[in-house]
Amino acid sequence: MAVREIFAGMPWWVKWIAVPVIAIVVFGGLIVSLVTFVVGLLFKILIFVVLVGGLVFVVRKFMSSSGSGW
């Protein structure tokens, strides 16, 4: 029995309101933890890029001002 056959006789509000609400209640914690992980990872990547960019900027500034290099 396919999913379409199961939902064929149901009213529209069961398909479009009740089932998504039940899914959010059941899997809500998983969804929130996944979104939190992704946002945290993106934030850490952004911090990494900013720190590496700052380091490259400082090293280039120092190398150009000193003239002799290492």
All heavy atoms as a GROMACS GRO file, in nm:
protein
  542
    1MET      N    1   0.084  -0.118   0.000
    1MET     CA    2   0.000   0.000   0.000
    1MET      C    3   0.089   0.125   0.000
    1MET      O    4   0.175   0.142   0.085
    1MET     CB    5  -0.089  -0.003   0.125
    1MET     CG    6  -0.194   0.103   0.126
    1MET     SD    7  -0.306   0.076   0.264
    1MET     CE    8  -0.459   0.089   0.180
    2ALA      N    9   0.070   0.211  -0.098
    2ALA     CA   10   0.153   0.329  -0.113
    2ALA      C   11   0.102   0.442  -0.023
    2ALA      O   12  -0.012   0.442   0.023
    2ALA     CB   13   0.153   0.375  -0.258
    3VAL      N   14   0.188   0.539  -0.001
    3VAL     CA   15   0.153   0.654   0.083
    3VAL      C   16   0.040   0.734   0.018
    3VAL      O   17  -0.050   0.782   0.087
    3VAL     CB   18   0.277   0.743   0.106
    3VAL    CG1   19   0.241   0.867   0.182
    3VAL    CG2   20   0.383   0.664   0.180
    4ARG      N   21   0.042   0.746  -0.114
    4ARG     CA   22  -0.064   0.819  -0.184
    4ARG      C   23  -0.200   0.755  -0.160
    4ARG      O   24  -0.300   0.823  -0.147
    4ARG     CB   25  -0.035   0.827  -0.332
    4ARG     CG   26   0.080   0.919  -0.364
    4ARG     CD   27   0.102   0.925  -0.513
    4ARG     NE   28   0.227   0.994  -0.542
    4ARG     CZ   29   0.244   1.073  -0.644
    4ARG    NH1   30   0.147   1.093  -0.729
    4ARG    NH2   31   0.358   1.133  -0.663
    5GLU      N   32  -0.202   0.623  -0.158
    5GLU     CA   33  -0.329   0.553  -0.133
    5GLU      C   34  -0.379   0.576   0.008
    5GLU      O   35  -0.499   0.585   0.031
    5GLU     CB   36  -0.311   0.403  -0.160
    5GLU     CG   37  -0.282   0.369  -0.303
    5GLU     CD   38  -0.250   0.221  -0.322
    5GLU    OE1   39  -0.269   0.143  -0.226
    5GLU    OE2   40  -0.205   0.185  -0.432
    6ILE      N   41  -0.287   0.583   0.103
    6ILE     CA   42  -0.326   0.607   0.242
    6ILE      C   43  -0.387   0.746   0.257
    6ILE      O   44  -0.491   0.764   0.321
    6ILE     CB   45  -0.204   0.590   0.336
    6ILE    CG1   46  -0.157   0.445   0.335
    6ILE    CG2   47  -0.238   0.635   0.478
    6ILE    CD1   48  -0.027   0.423   0.408
    7PHE      N   49  -0.324   0.846   0.198
    7PHE     CA   50  -0.372   0.984   0.211
    7PHE      C   51  -0.483   1.020   0.113
    7PHE      O   52  -0.537   1.129   0.118
    7PHE     CB   53  -0.256   1.083   0.193
    7PHE     CG   54  -0.165   1.089   0.312
    7PHE    CD1   55  -0.032   1.050   0.302
    7PHE    CD2   56  -0.212   1.133   0.434
    7PHE    CE1   57   0.051   1.056   0.412
    7PHE    CE2   58  -0.129   1.139   0.544
    7PHE     CZ   59   0.002   1.100   0.534
    8ALA      N   60  -0.519   0.932   0.021
    8ALA     CA   61  -0.618   0.964  -0.081
    8ALA      C   62  -0.754   0.997  -0.022
    8ALA      O   63  -0.822   1.090  -0.066
    8ALA     CB   64  -0.630   0.848  -0.180
    9GLY      N   65  -0.796   0.926   0.080
    9GLY     CA   66  -0.928   0.949   0.137
    9GLY      C   67  -0.930   1.049   0.251
    9GLY      O   68  -1.036   1.076   0.307
   10MET      N   69  -0.817   1.104   0.286
   10MET     CA   70  -0.809   1.197   0.399
   10MET      C   71  -0.845   1.339   0.357
   10MET      O   72  -0.823   1.378   0.243
   10MET     CB   73  -0.666   1.199   0.455
   10MET     CG   74  -0.619   1.068   0.508
   10MET     SD   75  -0.698   1.031   0.662
   10MET     CE   76  -0.642   0.866   0.690
   11PRO      N   77  -0.898   1.418   0.450
   11PRO     CA   78  -0.924   1.560   0.420
   11PRO      C   79  -0.793   1.637   0.401
   11PRO      O   80  -0.686   1.593   0.446
   11PRO     CB   81  -0.998   1.611   0.544
   11PRO     CG   82  -1.018   1.496   0.634
   11PRO     CD   83  -0.945   1.378   0.580
   12TRP      N   84  -0.802   1.754   0.337
   12TRP     CA   85  -0.682   1.831   0.305
   12TRP      C   86  -0.606   1.874   0.430
   12TRP      O   87  -0.484   1.879   0.431
   12TRP     CB   88  -0.718   1.956   0.223
   12TRP     CG   89  -0.801   2.055   0.300
   12TRP    CD1   90  -0.936   2.060   0.307
   12TRP    CD2   91  -0.752   2.161   0.382
   12TRP    NE1   92  -0.976   2.162   0.389
   12TRP    CE2   93  -0.863   2.227   0.437
   12TRP    CE3   94  -0.624   2.207   0.416
   12TRP    CZ2   95  -0.852   2.335   0.523
   12TRP    CZ3   96  -0.612   2.316   0.502
   12TRP    CH2   97  -0.726   2.378   0.554
   13TRP      N   98  -0.678   1.903   0.539
   13TRP     CA   99  -0.610   1.954   0.659
   13TRP      C  100  -0.525   1.847   0.726
   13TRP      O  101  -0.430   1.879   0.797
   13TRP     CB  102  -0.710   2.015   0.757
   13TRP     CG  103  -0.817   1.920   0.804
   13TRP    CD1  104  -0.938   1.900   0.748
   13TRP    CD2  105  -0.808   1.832   0.915
   13TRP    NE1  106  -1.007   1.804   0.818
   13TRP    CE2  107  -0.930   1.761   0.922
   13TRP    CE3  108  -0.709   1.806   1.011
   13TRP    CZ2  109  -0.955   1.666   1.019
   13TRP    CZ3  110  -0.736   1.711   1.109
   13TRP    CH2  111  -0.857   1.643   1.112
   14VAL      N  112  -0.557   1.719   0.704
   14VAL     CA  113  -0.473   1.614   0.761
   14VAL      C  114  -0.338   1.611   0.690
   14VAL      O  115  -0.233   1.603   0.753
   14VAL     CB  116  -0.544   1.476   0.748
   14VAL    CG1  117  -0.451   1.363   0.787
   14VAL    CG2  118  -0.670   1.473   0.832
   15LYS      N  119  -0.341   1.624   0.556
   15LYS     CA  120  -0.216   1.619   0.479
   15LYS      C  121  -0.130   1.743   0.501
   15LYS      O  122  -0.008   1.733   0.509
   15LYS     CB  123  -0.248   1.606   0.329
   15LYS     CG  124  -0.306   1.474   0.290
   15LYS     CD  125  -0.322   1.465   0.140
   15LYS     CE  126  -0.463   1.501   0.103
   15LYS     NZ  127  -0.496   1.471  -0.036
   16TRP      N  128  -0.193   1.860   0.507
   16TRP     CA  129  -0.118   1.985   0.505
   16TRP      C  130  -0.100   2.050   0.641
   16TRP      O  131  -0.018   2.142   0.654
   16TRP     CB  132  -0.183   2.084   0.409
   16TRP     CG  133  -0.185   2.029   0.270
   16TRP    CD1  134  -0.293   1.983   0.202
   16TRP    CD2  135  -0.073   2.011   0.184
   16TRP    NE1  136  -0.256   1.938   0.078
   16TRP    CE2  137  -0.122   1.954   0.064
   16TRP    CE3  138   0.063   2.037   0.195
   16TRP    CZ2  139  -0.038   1.922  -0.043
   16TRP    CZ3  140   0.146   2.006   0.088
   16TRP    CH2  141   0.095   1.951  -0.029
   17ILE      N  142  -0.173   2.006   0.744
   17ILE     CA  143  -0.160   2.068   0.876
   17ILE      C  144  -0.123   1.964   0.982
   17ILE      O  145  -0.022   1.979   1.051
   17ILE     CB  146  -0.290   2.142   0.916
   17ILE    CG1  147  -0.315   2.257   0.818
   17ILE    CG2  148  -0.281   2.195   1.058
   17ILE    CD1  149  -0.446   2.329   0.838
   18ALA      N  150  -0.203   1.858   0.993
   18ALA     CA  151  -0.183   1.763   1.102
   18ALA      C  152  -0.052   1.685   1.089
   18ALA      O  153   0.023   1.672   1.187
   18ALA     CB  154  -0.301   1.666   1.109
   19VAL      N  155  -0.023   1.633   0.971
   19VAL     CA  156   0.099   1.554   0.953
   19VAL      C  157   0.226   1.638   0.973
   19VAL      O  158   0.317   1.595   1.045
   19VAL     CB  159   0.098   1.482   0.816
   19VAL    CG1  160   0.231   1.415   0.789
   19VAL    CG2  161  -0.015   1.381   0.811
   20PRO      N  162   0.237   1.760   0.915
   20PRO     CA  163   0.356   1.841   0.945
   20PRO      C  164   0.370   1.879   1.092
   20PRO      O  165   0.482   1.881   1.145
   20PRO     CB  166   0.337   1.965   0.858
   20PRO     CG  167   0.251   1.920   0.746
   20PRO     CD  168   0.159   1.819   0.807
   21VAL      N  169   0.258   1.906   1.160
   21VAL     CA  170   0.265   1.939   1.303
   21VAL      C  171   0.315   1.820   1.383
   21VAL      O  172   0.400   1.834   1.472
   21VAL     CB  173   0.127   1.988   1.354
   21VAL    CG1  174   0.124   1.992   1.506
   21VAL    CG2  175   0.095   2.124   1.297
   22ILE      N  176   0.264   1.700   1.352
   22ILE     CA  177   0.312   1.580   1.421
   22ILE      C  178   0.461   1.557   1.394
   22ILE      O  179   0.537   1.522   1.484
   22ILE     CB  180   0.227   1.458   1.379
   22ILE    CG1  181   0.085   1.472   1.432
   22ILE    CG2  182   0.290   1.328   1.429
   22ILE    CD1  183  -0.011   1.369   1.379
   23ALA      N  184   0.504   1.579   1.270
   23ALA     CA  185   0.645   1.561   1.235
   23ALA      C  186   0.733   1.660   1.312
   23ALA      O  187   0.840   1.623   1.360
   23ALA     CB  188   0.665   1.578   1.086
   24ILE      N  189   0.686   1.785   1.326
   24ILE     CA  190   0.764   1.884   1.401
   24ILE      C  191   0.771   1.848   1.548
   24ILE      O  192   0.876   1.862   1.612
   24ILE     CB  193   0.705   2.025   1.380
   24ILE    CG1  194   0.734   2.071   1.237
   24ILE    CG2  195   0.761   2.125   1.480
   24ILE    CD1  196   0.666   2.200   1.199
   25VAL      N  197   0.660   1.798   1.604
   25VAL     CA  198   0.660   1.758   1.745
   25VAL      C  199   0.754   1.641   1.768
   25VAL      O  200   0.832   1.640   1.863
   25VAL     CB  201   0.516   1.725   1.791
   25VAL    CG1  202   0.517   1.656   1.926
   25VAL    CG2  203   0.430   1.850   1.795
   26VAL      N  204   0.750   1.542   1.678
   26VAL     CA  205   0.832   1.422   1.696
   26VAL      C  206   0.979   1.450   1.668
   26VAL      O  207   1.067   1.411   1.744
   26VAL     CB  208   0.779   1.308   1.606
   26VAL    CG1  209   0.875   1.190   1.607
   26VAL    CG2  210   0.641   1.265   1.652
   27PHE      N  211   1.007   1.520   1.556
   27PHE     CA  212   1.146   1.540   1.514
   27PHE      C  213   1.197   1.682   1.544
   27PHE      O  214   1.304   1.719   1.496
   27PHE     CB  215   1.160   1.513   1.364
   27PHE     CG  216   1.129   1.372   1.326
   27PHE    CD1  217   1.013   1.341   1.257
   27PHE    CD2  218   1.215   1.270   1.361
   27PHE    CE1  219   0.983   1.210   1.222
   27PHE    CE2  220   1.187   1.139   1.326
   27PHE     CZ  221   1.070   1.109   1.258
   28GLY      N  222   1.122   1.759   1.621
   28GLY     CA  223   1.160   1.898   1.648
   28GLY      C  224   1.296   1.913   1.712
   28GLY      O  225   1.377   1.997   1.674
   29GLY      N  226   1.324   1.830   1.813
   29GLY     CA  227   1.454   1.836   1.880
   29GLY      C  228   1.569   1.805   1.786
   29GLY      O  229   1.674   1.869   1.791
   30LEU      N  230   1.548   1.707   1.700
   30LEU     CA  231   1.652   1.671   1.602
   30LEU      C  232   1.675   1.784   1.504
   30LEU      O  233   1.790   1.818   1.472
   30LEU     CB  234   1.610   1.544   1.528
   30LEU     CG  235   1.702   1.495   1.417
   30LEU    CD1  236   1.837   1.452   1.476
   30LEU    CD2  237   1.638   1.380   1.342
   31ILE      N  238   1.567   1.845   1.457
   31ILE     CA  239   1.578   1.956   1.362
   31ILE      C  240   1.651   2.073   1.426
   31ILE      O  241   1.741   2.133   1.366
   31ILE     CB  242   1.438   1.996   1.310
   31ILE    CG1  243   1.379   1.884   1.226
   31ILE    CG2  244   1.446   2.124   1.230
   31ILE    CD1  245   1.233   1.901   1.193
   32VAL      N  246   1.614   2.107   1.550
   32VAL     CA  247   1.678   2.220   1.619
   32VAL      C  248   1.826   2.191   1.643
   32VAL      O  249   1.911   2.279   1.621
   32VAL     CB  250   1.605   2.249   1.752
   32VAL    CG1  251   1.685   2.345   1.838
   32VAL    CG2  252   1.467   2.305   1.724
   33SER      N  253   1.860   2.071   1.684
   33SER     CA  254   2.001   2.040   1.708
   33SER      C  255   2.081   2.041   1.577
   33SER      O  256   2.196   2.085   1.576
   33SER     CB  257   2.016   1.905   1.778
   33SER     OG  258   1.969   1.801   1.696
   34LEU      N  259   2.021   1.997   1.468
   34LEU     CA  260   2.089   2.000   1.339
   34LEU      C  261   2.113   2.143   1.293
   34LEU      O  262   2.223   2.177   1.248
   34LEU     CB  263   2.008   1.922   1.236
   34LEU     CG  264   2.070   1.904   1.098
   34LEU    CD1  265   2.196   1.820   1.109
   34LEU    CD2  266   1.972   1.839   1.004
   35VAL      N  267   2.011   2.228   1.305
   35VAL     CA  268   2.026   2.369   1.267
   35VAL      C  269   2.130   2.437   1.356
   35VAL      O  270   2.214   2.515   1.308
   35VAL     CB  271   1.890   2.441   1.273
   35VAL    CG1  272   1.907   2.591   1.261
   35VAL    CG2  273   1.798   2.390   1.164
   36THR      N  274   2.128   2.407   1.486
   36THR     CA  275   2.227   2.465   1.578
   36THR      C  276   2.368   2.422   1.540
   36THR      O  277   2.461   2.504   1.542
   36THR     CB  278   2.196   2.422   1.722
   36THR    OG1  279   2.062   2.460   1.754
   36THR    CG2  280   2.291   2.485   1.820
   37PHE      N  281   2.386   2.295   1.504
   37PHE     CA  282   2.518   2.246   1.463
   37PHE      C  283   2.566   2.317   1.337
   37PHE      O  284   2.682   2.359   1.330
   37PHE     CB  285   2.512   2.095   1.441
   37PHE     CG  286   2.638   2.038   1.382
   37PHE    CD1  287   2.751   2.023   1.460
   37PHE    CD2  288   2.644   2.002   1.248
   37PHE    CE1  289   2.868   1.971   1.406
   37PHE    CE2  290   2.760   1.951   1.193
   37PHE     CZ  291   2.872   1.935   1.272
   38VAL      N  292   2.478   2.331   1.238
   38VAL     CA  293   2.516   2.394   1.112
   38VAL      C  294   2.552   2.541   1.134
   38VAL      O  295   2.654   2.590   1.082
   38VAL     CB  296   2.404   2.378   1.007
   38VAL    CG1  297   2.429   2.466   0.886
   38VAL    CG2  298   2.391   2.233   0.966
   39VAL      N  299   2.471   2.613   1.213
   39VAL     CA  300   2.499   2.755   1.239
   39VAL      C  301   2.630   2.768   1.317
   39VAL      O  302   2.712   2.856   1.288
   39VAL     CB  303   2.381   2.820   1.314
   39VAL    CG1  304   2.418   2.958   1.366
   39VAL    CG2  305   2.260   2.829   1.222
   40GLY      N  306   2.652   2.682   1.415
   40GLY     CA  307   2.777   2.686   1.490
   40GLY      C  308   2.898   2.659   1.403
   40GLY      O  309   3.002   2.723   1.416
   41LEU      N  310   2.884   2.562   1.313
   41LEU     CA  311   2.994   2.530   1.222
   41LEU      C  312   3.024   2.647   1.129
   41LEU      O  313   3.141   2.682   1.106
   41LEU     CB  314   2.960   2.405   1.141
   41LEU     CG  315   3.068   2.350   1.050
   41LEU    CD1  316   3.187   2.304   1.133
   41LEU    CD2  317   3.013   2.235   0.968
   42LEU      N  318   2.919   2.710   1.074
   42LEU     CA  319   2.939   2.826   0.987
   42LEU      C  320   3.005   2.941   1.063
   42LEU      O  321   3.092   3.010   1.009
   42LEU     CB  322   2.806   2.871   0.928
   42LEU     CG  323   2.745   2.778   0.823
   42LEU    CD1  324   2.608   2.828   0.781
   42LEU    CD2  325   2.835   2.767   0.702
   43PHE      N  326   2.966   2.961   1.190
   43PHE     CA  327   3.028   3.066   1.270
   43PHE      C  328   3.176   3.037   1.293
   43PHE      O  329   3.260   3.127   1.284
   43PHE     CB  330   2.954   3.078   1.404
   43PHE     CG  331   3.008   3.186   1.492
   43PHE    CD1  332   2.986   3.320   1.462
   43PHE    CD2  333   3.082   3.154   1.605
   43PHE    CE1  334   3.036   3.419   1.544
   43PHE    CE2  335   3.132   3.253   1.686
   43PHE     CZ  336   3.109   3.386   1.656
   44LYS      N  337   3.209   2.913   1.323
   44LYS     CA  338   3.350   2.878   1.344
   44LYS      C  339   3.431   2.894   1.216
   44LYS      O  340   3.546   2.940   1.220
   44LYS     CB  341   3.361   2.734   1.397
   44LYS     CG  342   3.314   2.721   1.539
   44LYS     CD  343   3.322   2.579   1.587
   44LYS     CE  344   3.269   2.569   1.729
   44LYS     NZ  345   3.271   2.433   1.781
   45ILE      N  346   3.373   2.859   1.102
   45ILE     CA  347   3.442   2.878   0.974
   45ILE      C  348   3.464   3.027   0.949
   45ILE      O  349   3.573   3.068   0.905
   45ILE     CB  350   3.361   2.813   0.860
   45ILE    CG1  351   3.368   2.661   0.871
   45ILE    CG2  352   3.412   2.858   0.724
   45ILE    CD1  353   3.277   2.587   0.777
   46LEU      N  354   3.364   3.109   0.979
   46LEU     CA  355   3.378   3.254   0.962
   46LEU      C  356   3.488   3.310   1.051
   46LEU      O  357   3.572   3.390   1.006
   46LEU     CB  358   3.245   3.324   0.991
   46LEU     CG  359   3.244   3.475   0.982
   46LEU    CD1  360   3.268   3.519   0.838
   46LEU    CD2  361   3.113   3.530   1.033
   47ILE      N  362   3.492   3.268   1.178
   47ILE     CA  363   3.598   3.313   1.269
   47ILE      C  364   3.734   3.269   1.218
   47ILE      O  365   3.831   3.346   1.221
   47ILE     CB  366   3.572   3.258   1.411
   47ILE    CG1  367   3.445   3.320   1.470
   47ILE    CG2  368   3.690   3.282   1.503
   47ILE    CD1  369   3.452   3.469   1.491
   48PHE      N  370   3.746   3.146   1.168
   48PHE     CA  371   3.872   3.096   1.114
   48PHE      C  372   3.920   3.181   0.997
   48PHE      O  373   4.036   3.220   0.990
   48PHE     CB  374   3.856   2.950   1.072
   48PHE     CG  375   3.977   2.891   1.006
   48PHE    CD1  376   4.087   2.856   1.081
   48PHE    CD2  377   3.982   2.872   0.868
   48PHE    CE1  378   4.200   2.802   1.021
   48PHE    CE2  379   4.092   2.819   0.807
   48PHE     CZ  380   4.202   2.784   0.884
   49VAL      N  381   3.828   3.212   0.904
   49VAL     CA  382   3.864   3.291   0.787
   49VAL      C  383   3.909   3.431   0.828
   49VAL      O  384   4.007   3.484   0.776
   49VAL     CB  385   3.744   3.297   0.688
   49VAL    CG1  386   3.766   3.402   0.581
   49VAL    CG2  387   3.722   3.161   0.625
   50VAL      N  388   3.838   3.492   0.925
   50VAL     CA  389   3.875   3.625   0.971
   50VAL      C  390   4.012   3.624   1.037
   50VAL      O  391   4.096   3.712   1.013
   50VAL     CB  392   3.767   3.680   1.068
   50VAL    CG1  393   3.816   3.802   1.142
   50VAL    CG2  394   3.639   3.712   0.992
   51LEU      N  395   4.040   3.522   1.121
   51LEU     CA  396   4.170   3.516   1.189
   51LEU      C  397   4.284   3.491   1.091
   51LEU      O  398   4.390   3.554   1.102
   51LEU     CB  399   4.167   3.406   1.296
   51LEU     CG  400   4.081   3.438   1.419
   51LEU    CD1  401   4.075   3.317   1.511
   51LEU    CD2  402   4.134   3.558   1.492
   52VAL      N  403   4.264   3.402   0.994
   52VAL     CA  404   4.370   3.376   0.895
   52VAL      C  405   4.392   3.500   0.809
   52VAL      O  406   4.506   3.537   0.780
   52VAL     CB  407   4.335   3.252   0.809
   52VAL    CG1  408   4.428   3.241   0.689
   52VAL    CG2  409   4.342   3.126   0.894
   53GLY      N  410   4.282   3.566   0.769
   53GLY     CA  411   4.296   3.690   0.692
   53GLY      C  412   4.370   3.798   0.769
   53GLY      O  413   4.454   3.869   0.714
   54GLY      N  414   4.338   3.811   0.898
   54GLY     CA  415   4.410   3.908   0.982
   54GLY      C  416   4.557   3.874   0.995
   54GLY      O  417   4.643   3.963   0.992
   55LEU      N  418   4.587   3.746   1.011
   55LEU     CA  419   4.727   3.704   1.021
   55LEU      C  420   4.803   3.735   0.893
   55LEU      O  421   4.915   3.788   0.897
   55LEU     CB  422   4.734   3.554   1.052
   55LEU     CG  423   4.874   3.495   1.060
   55LEU    CD1  424   4.949   3.553   1.178
   55LEU    CD2  425   4.866   3.344   1.069
   56VAL      N  426   4.744   3.705   0.778
   56VAL     CA  427   4.809   3.734   0.650
   56VAL      C  428   4.829   3.884   0.634
   56VAL      O  429   4.936   3.929   0.591
   56VAL     CB  430   4.725   3.676   0.533
   56VAL    CG1  431   4.773   3.729   0.399
   56VAL    CG2  432   4.729   3.524   0.536
   57PHE      N  433   4.729   3.964   0.673
   57PHE     CA  434   4.743   4.109   0.663
   57PHE      C  435   4.856   4.161   0.751
   57PHE      O  436   4.938   4.242   0.706
   57PHE     CB  437   4.611   4.175   0.705
   57PHE     CG  438   4.616   4.324   0.709
   57PHE    CD1  439   4.612   4.399   0.593
   57PHE    CD2  440   4.627   4.391   0.831
   57PHE    CE1  441   4.619   4.537   0.596
   57PHE    CE2  442   4.634   4.528   0.835
   57PHE     CZ  443   4.629   4.602   0.718
   58VAL      N  444   4.864   4.112   0.875
   58VAL     CA  445   4.969   4.159   0.967
   58VAL      C  446   5.106   4.116   0.917
   58VAL      O  447   5.201   4.196   0.920
   58VAL     CB  448   4.942   4.105   1.110
   58VAL    CG1  449   5.063   4.124   1.199
   58VAL    CG2  450   4.821   4.172   1.170
   59VAL      N  451   5.119   3.993   0.868
   59VAL     CA  452   5.250   3.946   0.820
   59VAL      C  453   5.292   4.025   0.697
   59VAL      O  454   5.408   4.066   0.687
   59VAL     CB  455   5.244   3.794   0.791
   59VAL    CG1  456   5.366   3.750   0.713
   59VAL    CG2  457   5.232   3.717   0.921
   60ARG      N  458   5.201   4.050   0.604
   60ARG     CA  459   5.237   4.130   0.485
   60ARG      C  460   5.274   4.272   0.523
   60ARG      O  461   5.367   4.329   0.467
   60ARG     CB  462   5.122   4.130   0.386
   60ARG     CG  463   5.110   4.001   0.311
   60ARG     CD  464   5.010   4.013   0.199
   60ARG     NE  465   5.003   3.888   0.124
   60ARG     CZ  466   4.922   3.867   0.024
   60ARG    NH1  467   4.838   3.961  -0.014
   60ARG    NH2  468   4.921   3.752  -0.039
   61LYS      N  469   5.202   4.331   0.618
   61LYS     CA  470   5.232   4.467   0.662
   61LYS      C  471   5.371   4.471   0.726
   61LYS      O  472   5.450   4.562   0.701
   61LYS     CB  473   5.125   4.510   0.762
   61LYS     CG  474   5.124   4.654   0.793
   61LYS     CD  475   5.050   4.728   0.687
   61LYS     CE  476   5.016   4.866   0.738
   61LYS     NZ  477   4.973   4.954   0.633
   62PHE      N  478   5.402   4.372   0.810
   62PHE     CA  479   5.531   4.367   0.877
   62PHE      C  480   5.644   4.345   0.776
   62PHE      O  481   5.750   4.408   0.786
   62PHE     CB  482   5.531   4.255   0.982
   62PHE     CG  483   5.663   4.237   1.051
   62PHE    CD1  484   5.705   4.327   1.147
   62PHE    CD2  485   5.746   4.130   1.019
   62PHE    CE1  486   5.826   4.311   1.210
   62PHE    CE2  487   5.867   4.114   1.081
   62PHE     CZ  488   5.908   4.204   1.177
   63MET      N  489   5.620   4.255   0.680
   63MET     CA  490   5.724   4.224   0.582
   63MET      C  491   5.752   4.345   0.492
   63MET      O  492   5.867   4.371   0.457
   63MET     CB  493   5.682   4.105   0.494
   63MET     CG  494   5.665   3.975   0.569
   63MET     SD  495   5.819   3.904   0.623
   63MET     CE  496   5.878   3.839   0.469
   64SER      N  497   5.651   4.421   0.456
   64SER     CA  498   5.672   4.536   0.369
   64SER      C  499   5.739   4.651   0.445
   64SER      O  500   5.814   4.728   0.388
   64SER     CB  501   5.542   4.581   0.307
   64SER     OG  502   5.455   4.633   0.405
   65SER      N  503   5.711   4.664   0.575
   65SER     CA  504   5.770   4.775   0.650
   65SER      C  505   5.913   4.747   0.691
   65SER      O  506   5.995   4.836   0.699
   65SER     CB  507   5.685   4.805   0.773
   65SER     OG  508   5.689   4.697   0.864
   66SER      N  509   5.946   4.619   0.718
   66SER     CA  510   6.082   4.588   0.761
   66SER      C  511   6.179   4.587   0.644
   66SER      O  512   6.295   4.617   0.661
   66SER     CB  513   6.084   4.453   0.835
   66SER     OG  514   6.054   4.349   0.746
   67GLY      N  515   6.136   4.545   0.527
   67GLY     CA  516   6.220   4.550   0.408
   67GLY      C  517   6.313   4.432   0.391
   67GLY      O  518   6.328   4.380   0.282
   68SER      N  519   6.373   4.384   0.497
   68SER     CA  520   6.473   4.279   0.482
   68SER      C  521   6.411   4.139   0.485
   68SER      O  522   6.472   4.044   0.438
   68SER     CB  523   6.578   4.289   0.594
   68SER     OG  524   6.516   4.269   0.718
   69GLY      N  525   6.294   4.125   0.540
   69GLY     CA  526   6.232   3.992   0.547
   69GLY      C  527   6.283   3.915   0.666
   69GLY      O  528   6.322   3.971   0.768
   70TRP      N  529   6.284   3.782   0.655
   70TRP     CA  530   6.328   3.699   0.767
   70TRP      C  531   6.476   3.712   0.780
   70TRP      O  532   6.546   3.668   0.854
   70TRP     CB  533   6.288   3.553   0.745
   70TRP     CG  534   6.140   3.535   0.733
   70TRP    CD1  535   6.069   3.519   0.620
   70TRP    CD2  536   6.045   3.533   0.841
   70TRP    NE1  537   5.935   3.508   0.649
   70TRP    CE2  538   5.917   3.516   0.783
   70TRP    CE3  539   6.054   3.547   0.979
   70TRP    CZ2  540   5.804   3.511   0.859
   70TRP    CZ3  541   5.940   3.541   1.053
   70TRP    CH2  542   5.816   3.523   0.993
   0.00000   0.00000   0.00000
